[in-house]
Amino acid sequence: MKKNIFLLGIVSFLNDVSSEMIMPILPMFILALGGNGLIVGLIGGLRDSISSILKVFAGYWSDKSGKRKVFVFLGYLTSALFKLLLGFSKIWHHILIFASLERIGKGLRTAPRDAIIAESLPKERGTGFGIHRAMDTLGAILGSIAVFFLFWFFGLDFRSIILMASILAFLSLIPLHFVKERKRKPQRINLKIGLKNLPKSLKLFILISGIFAMANFSYMFFILKAQEVFQGKLAVGIPILLYILFNIFYAGFAVPFGKLSDKIGRRRVIAFGYLLFSLTCLGFAFFSSLIAFIILFALYGMVYAVIDGNQRAYVSDLSPEELRATALGTFHTVLGLIALPASTVAGFLWQISPKMPFLCGSIIGLISAILLV
């Protein structure tokens, strides 16, 4: 079943080339069409929330029906369609609608896809999720490099780049055809009973990770923090290059930290990630030079390498097999519900002072690390 890991990794690779051609320019696209910091936070929060609210339902429907792959396919297809529509945005209100609805696809696919990964390598889940996240993030690196070349050397505008990205999103559906899901019997569960039967240790971890989610506001504020320091063409080019650096460190450290969590325990590794995030936010609050941004974006990428895959693997460890997708969906939904107020508050704090969101994130990140330890 290792073949599934690599096939799903290829799907995510292609989809992330598409997504990451959009991600680094999205906050700047919002500002170009008349938005401000508060609007950036609102859109960032809605994107995370809409996708995550659906994850628990998609996970539950996947467990109940015994099917995984169909949800994954519909998820990637939906994202591709709304990326195409996003390219036709004329005002920031259009971005609000299409960028938010694009995440419906992520909500449909994530929990069932993560369940396939967990079931494909049951004894090496940290490694399995690490491999998948690394391939996913390699796509992000290539996508962000592509958007830099398309903007800097070919002079394409934001809208043209997004339309090109949507074509790649449709191509990502092809490898998914070859994924083989394990035959499962439909489960006689309802959502209320499924949630009630989740272990207490899992519920406690979801609570702590939810507290951390209050600190982990939208990546777009990190982009804007870098953008405000530079002028002219550099105000777009430098943030994109820093975003590439973020993804390089994310991809480079995802597998090592996944393997480390297999050896020494995921809780310790995740707590280290929370602490590192706290320190990184502190750096963003007080330093604004190019050298500082190079170091900070590298650390920000390492934070995601430590946290992202290992949190999913830890949820999989703590959940019973028959409710694994439901558990993963619940985890993602809790984080998503918190993402909207977290990013909206960050946007409000940004309007007061660009330092404020990062100071707040640093404090909450530290509290989360202490609670997990």
C-alpha positions as CSV (number, residue, x, y, z in Angstrom):
1,M,0.0,0.0,0.0
2,K,3.0,2.3,-0.1
3,K,2.0,3.0,-3.7
4,N,-1.0,4.9,-2.3
5,I,1.3,7.2,-0.4
6,F,3.2,8.2,-3.5
7,L,0.1,8.5,-5.7
8,L,-1.6,10.7,-3.2
9,G,1.7,12.6,-2.9
10,I,1.7,13.2,-6.7
11,V,-1.9,14.4,-6.6
12,S,-1.0,16.8,-3.8
13,F,2.2,17.8,-5.6
14,L,0.3,18.8,-8.7
15,N,-2.5,20.5,-6.8
16,D,0.0,22.4,-4.6
17,V,1.9,23.6,-7.6
18,S,-1.5,25.1,-8.6
19,S,-2.4,26.4,-5.2
20,E,1.0,27.8,-4.4
21,M,1.0,29.8,-7.7
22,I,-1.9,31.6,-6.0
23,M,-1.1,31.6,-2.3
24,P,1.8,34.1,-2.2
25,I,0.1,36.6,-4.4
26,L,-3.4,36.2,-2.9
27,P,-2.9,38.8,-0.1
28,M,-1.5,41.2,-2.6
29,F,-4.3,40.5,-5.0
30,I,-6.8,41.4,-2.3
31,L,-5.0,44.7,-1.6
32,A,-4.8,45.4,-5.3
33,L,-8.6,45.1,-5.6
34,G,-9.3,47.4,-2.7
35,G,-9.1,45.2,0.4
36,N,-7.2,46.0,3.6
37,G,-5.6,44.1,6.5
38,L,-9.0,43.3,8.1
39,I,-10.3,41.9,4.8
40,V,-7.2,39.8,4.4
41,G,-7.8,38.3,7.8
42,L,-11.5,37.7,7.1
43,I,-10.7,35.9,3.8
44,G,-7.9,34.0,5.4
45,G,-10.1,32.9,8.2
46,L,-13.1,32.0,6.0
47,R,-10.8,29.9,3.8
48,D,-9.7,27.8,6.7
49,S,-13.0,27.7,8.4
50,I,-15.2,26.7,5.4
51,S,-12.8,23.8,4.6
52,S,-12.5,22.6,8.1
53,I,-16.2,22.7,9.0
54,L,-16.8,20.2,6.2
55,K,-14.0,17.9,7.3
56,V,-15.8,16.3,10.2
57,F,-18.9,15.7,8.0
58,A,-16.8,14.3,5.1
59,G,-14.9,12.1,7.6
60,Y,-18.1,10.9,9.1
61,W,-19.7,10.2,5.7
62,S,-16.5,8.3,4.7
63,D,-16.6,6.1,7.7
64,K,-20.3,5.5,7.5
65,S,-20.3,4.6,3.7
66,G,-17.0,2.7,3.9
67,K,-15.7,4.8,0.9
68,R,-12.8,7.2,0.8
69,K,-11.7,7.8,-2.8
70,V,-14.9,9.4,-4.0
71,F,-14.7,12.1,-1.4
72,V,-11.1,12.8,-2.3
73,F,-11.9,13.1,-6.1
74,L,-14.9,15.4,-5.5
75,G,-12.7,17.5,-3.2
76,Y,-9.9,18.1,-5.8
77,L,-12.5,18.7,-8.6
78,T,-14.3,21.4,-6.6
79,S,-11.1,23.2,-5.8
80,A,-10.1,23.2,-9.4
81,L,-13.5,24.7,-10.5
82,F,-13.4,27.6,-8.0
83,K,-9.7,28.4,-8.8
84,L,-10.8,28.9,-12.3
85,L,-13.6,31.3,-11.2
86,L,-11.1,33.1,-8.9
87,G,-9.1,34.1,-11.9
88,F,-12.0,36.3,-13.2
89,S,-12.3,38.3,-9.9
90,K,-12.7,42.1,-10.5
91,I,-13.2,43.3,-6.9
92,W,-12.2,42.0,-3.5
93,H,-15.7,40.8,-2.9
94,H,-15.3,38.3,-5.7
95,I,-12.1,37.0,-4.0
96,L,-14.0,36.7,-0.8
97,I,-16.6,34.4,-2.5
98,F,-14.4,32.3,-4.8
99,A,-11.3,32.0,-2.6
100,S,-13.5,30.9,0.3
101,L,-15.7,28.4,-1.7
102,E,-12.5,26.9,-3.2
103,R,-11.8,25.5,0.2
104,I,-15.0,23.4,0.1
105,G,-12.8,21.0,-1.9
106,K,-10.2,20.8,0.8
107,G,-13.0,20.1,3.3
108,L,-14.3,17.2,1.3
109,R,-11.0,15.5,0.6
110,T,-8.7,15.9,3.6
111,A,-10.1,13.5,6.3
112,P,-10.8,10.7,3.8
113,R,-7.4,11.2,2.2
114,D,-5.6,11.2,5.5
115,A,-7.5,8.1,6.5
116,I,-6.2,6.3,3.3
117,I,-2.7,7.4,4.3
118,A,-3.1,6.2,7.9
119,E,-4.5,2.8,6.7
120,S,-1.8,2.4,4.0
121,L,1.2,2.5,6.5
122,P,-0.4,1.5,9.9
123,K,3.0,1.0,11.6
124,E,4.8,4.0,10.2
125,R,2.2,6.7,10.1
126,G,4.6,9.5,11.0
127,T,6.8,8.5,8.1
128,G,3.8,8.1,5.8
129,F,2.3,11.5,6.6
130,G,5.8,13.0,6.5
131,I,6.3,11.7,2.9
132,H,3.0,13.0,1.8
133,R,3.5,16.4,3.4
134,A,7.0,16.6,1.8
135,M,5.6,15.8,-1.7
136,D,2.8,18.3,-1.1
137,T,5.3,21.0,-0.1
138,L,7.7,20.2,-3.0
139,G,4.7,21.1,-5.2
140,A,4.4,24.3,-3.1
141,I,8.0,25.1,-3.8
142,L,7.7,24.6,-7.5
143,G,4.5,26.6,-7.6
144,S,5.9,29.6,-5.7
145,I,9.0,29.5,-7.9
146,A,6.8,29.4,-11.0
147,V,4.8,32.4,-9.8
148,F,8.0,34.4,-9.2
149,F,9.2,33.7,-12.7
150,L,5.8,34.4,-14.3
151,F,5.6,37.8,-12.4
152,W,9.3,38.9,-12.4
153,F,10.5,37.7,-15.8
154,F,7.3,37.4,-17.9
155,G,5.4,40.3,-16.4
156,L,2.1,38.4,-16.0
157,D,-0.5,40.0,-13.8
158,F,-2.1,38.3,-10.8
159,R,-5.2,37.3,-12.8
160,S,-3.4,35.6,-15.6
161,I,-1.2,33.6,-13.1
162,I,-4.3,32.4,-11.3
163,L,-6.0,31.2,-14.5
164,M,-2.8,29.2,-15.4
165,A,-2.8,27.7,-11.9
166,S,-6.4,26.4,-12.4
167,I,-5.4,24.3,-15.4
168,L,-2.8,22.5,-13.3
169,A,-5.5,21.8,-10.6
170,F,-7.5,19.9,-13.2
171,L,-4.4,17.8,-14.2
172,S,-3.9,16.8,-10.6
173,L,-7.0,14.5,-10.8
174,I,-5.3,12.1,-13.2
175,P,-3.0,10.2,-10.7
176,L,-5.9,9.8,-8.3
177,H,-7.5,7.3,-10.6
178,F,-4.8,4.8,-9.7
179,V,-5.2,5.0,-5.9
180,K,-6.5,1.7,-4.4
181,E,-8.6,2.1,-1.3
182,R,-9.0,-0.8,1.1
183,K,-12.5,-2.4,1.0
184,R,-14.4,-1.4,4.1
185,K,-17.9,-2.3,5.3
186,P,-20.3,0.6,5.9
187,Q,-20.4,1.6,9.6
188,R,-23.7,1.8,11.5
189,I,-22.8,5.0,13.3
190,N,-24.3,8.4,13.6
191,L,-22.2,11.6,14.0
192,K,-23.3,12.2,17.6
193,I,-22.3,8.6,18.7
194,G,-19.1,8.8,16.7
195,L,-18.0,12.0,18.4
196,K,-19.1,10.7,21.8
197,N,-16.9,7.5,21.4
198,L,-13.7,9.4,20.7
199,P,-11.1,8.7,23.4
200,K,-10.6,11.3,26.2
201,S,-6.9,11.5,25.3
202,L,-7.9,12.5,21.8
203,K,-10.4,15.1,22.9
204,L,-7.8,16.6,25.2
205,F,-5.3,16.9,22.4
206,I,-7.9,18.4,20.1
207,L,-8.6,21.0,22.8
208,I,-4.9,21.9,23.1
209,S,-4.4,22.0,19.4
210,G,-7.5,24.3,19.2
211,I,-5.9,26.7,21.6
212,F,-2.8,26.7,19.4
213,A,-5.0,27.4,16.4
214,M,-5.9,30.8,18.0
215,A,-2.2,31.7,17.6
216,N,-1.7,30.2,14.2
217,F,-3.5,32.9,12.1
218,S,-3.4,33.1,8.3
219,Y,0.0,32.9,6.6
220,M,-1.0,36.0,4.6
221,F,0.0,38.3,7.5
222,F,3.6,36.9,7.3
223,I,3.6,37.8,3.6
224,L,2.2,41.3,4.3
225,K,4.7,41.9,7.1
226,A,7.5,41.3,4.6
227,Q,5.8,43.3,1.8
228,E,5.5,46.5,3.9
229,V,9.3,46.8,4.2
230,F,10.0,46.9,0.5
231,Q,8.9,49.2,-2.4
232,G,8.0,48.9,-6.0
233,K,8.5,45.6,-7.8
234,L,10.5,44.3,-4.8
235,A,7.3,44.6,-2.6
236,V,6.0,41.6,-4.6
237,G,9.2,39.8,-5.6
238,I,10.8,39.6,-2.2
239,P,7.8,38.2,-0.3
240,I,7.4,35.5,-3.0
241,L,11.0,34.5,-2.6
242,L,10.7,34.4,1.1
243,Y,7.6,32.2,0.7
244,I,9.7,29.9,-1.5
245,L,12.2,29.7,1.4
246,F,9.4,28.9,3.8
247,N,8.3,26.0,1.6
248,I,11.8,24.7,1.1
249,F,12.3,24.3,4.9
250,Y,8.8,22.9,5.2
251,A,9.5,20.2,2.6
252,G,13.1,19.5,3.8
253,F,12.2,18.9,7.4
254,A,8.8,17.2,7.1
255,V,10.1,13.6,6.8
256,P,12.9,13.9,9.4
257,F,10.5,15.3,12.0
258,G,7.9,12.6,11.0
259,K,10.5,9.9,11.6
260,L,11.6,11.6,14.8
261,S,8.1,11.5,16.2
262,D,7.9,7.7,15.3
263,K,11.0,7.3,17.5
264,I,10.6,9.6,20.5
265,G,6.8,10.2,20.6
266,R,4.7,12.7,18.8
267,R,3.7,14.8,21.8
268,R,7.2,15.9,22.5
269,V,7.8,16.8,18.9
270,I,4.5,18.8,18.6
271,A,5.2,20.7,21.8
272,F,8.6,21.7,20.4
273,G,6.8,22.9,17.3
274,Y,4.5,25.1,19.3
275,L,7.4,26.6,21.2
276,L,9.3,27.3,18.0
277,F,6.2,29.0,16.6
278,S,6.1,31.2,19.7
279,L,9.7,32.3,19.2
280,T,9.2,32.8,15.4
281,C,6.3,35.1,16.0
282,L,8.3,37.1,18.5
283,G,11.0,37.6,15.8
284,F,8.4,38.8,13.3
285,A,7.1,41.3,15.8
286,F,10.5,43.0,16.4
287,F,12.7,42.5,13.4
288,S,12.1,43.8,9.8
289,S,15.4,43.5,7.9
290,L,15.9,41.2,4.9
291,I,18.4,39.0,6.8
292,A,15.9,38.7,9.7
293,F,13.1,37.8,7.3
294,I,15.3,35.1,5.7
295,I,15.9,33.5,9.1
296,L,12.2,33.9,10.2
297,F,10.6,32.5,7.1
298,A,13.0,29.5,7.3
299,L,11.9,29.0,11.0
300,Y,8.3,29.4,10.0
301,G,8.7,26.6,7.4
302,M,10.3,24.4,10.0
303,V,7.4,25.0,12.4
304,Y,5.0,23.6,9.8
305,A,7.3,20.7,9.1
306,V,7.2,19.9,12.8
307,I,3.5,20.4,13.4
308,D,1.4,19.7,10.4
309,G,1.9,16.0,9.6
310,N,2.6,15.0,13.2
311,Q,-0.6,16.5,14.5
312,R,-2.5,14.4,11.9
313,A,-0.5,11.3,12.8
314,Y,-1.1,11.8,16.5
315,V,-4.8,12.1,16.0
316,S,-4.7,8.9,14.0
317,D,-2.7,7.2,16.8
318,L,-5.3,8.2,19.4
319,S,-8.4,7.3,17.4
320,P,-10.1,3.9,17.0
321,E,-9.9,2.4,13.5
322,E,-13.6,2.5,12.8
323,L,-13.8,6.2,13.6
324,R,-10.4,7.3,12.2
325,A,-11.8,9.6,9.5
326,T,-14.4,11.0,11.9
327,A,-11.6,11.7,14.4
328,L,-9.4,13.4,11.7
329,G,-12.4,15.4,10.5
330,T,-13.3,16.5,14.0
331,F,-9.7,17.6,14.6
332,H,-9.6,19.6,11.3
333,T,-13.1,21.1,12.0
334,V,-12.2,22.4,15.5
335,L,-9.1,24.0,14.0
336,G,-11.1,25.5,11.2
337,L,-13.8,26.9,13.4
338,I,-11.1,28.7,15.4
339,A,-9.3,29.9,12.2
340,L,-12.0,32.5,11.4
341,P,-11.9,34.4,14.7
342,A,-8.1,33.9,14.9
343,S,-7.4,35.5,11.5
344,T,-10.2,38.1,11.9
345,V,-8.8,39.2,15.3
346,A,-5.3,39.2,13.7
347,G,-6.6,41.5,11.0
348,F,-8.1,43.8,13.6
349,L,-4.9,43.9,15.5
350,W,-3.0,44.5,12.3
351,Q,-5.0,47.6,11.7
352,I,-3.8,48.9,15.2
353,S,-0.2,47.8,14.6
354,P,1.5,45.1,12.4
355,K,3.4,43.9,15.6
356,M,0.2,43.1,17.5
357,P,-0.9,39.8,15.8
358,F,2.6,38.4,16.2
359,L,2.9,39.3,19.9
360,C,-0.5,37.7,20.5
361,G,0.5,34.6,18.5
362,S,3.7,34.3,20.5
363,I,2.0,34.3,23.8
364,I,-0.7,31.8,22.8
365,G,1.9,29.5,21.2
366,L,3.9,29.4,24.4
367,I,0.8,28.6,26.5
368,S,-0.1,25.8,24.1
369,A,3.4,24.2,24.4
370,I,3.2,24.3,28.2
371,L,-0.3,22.7,28.2
372,L,0.8,19.9,25.9
373,V,3.9,19.2,28.0
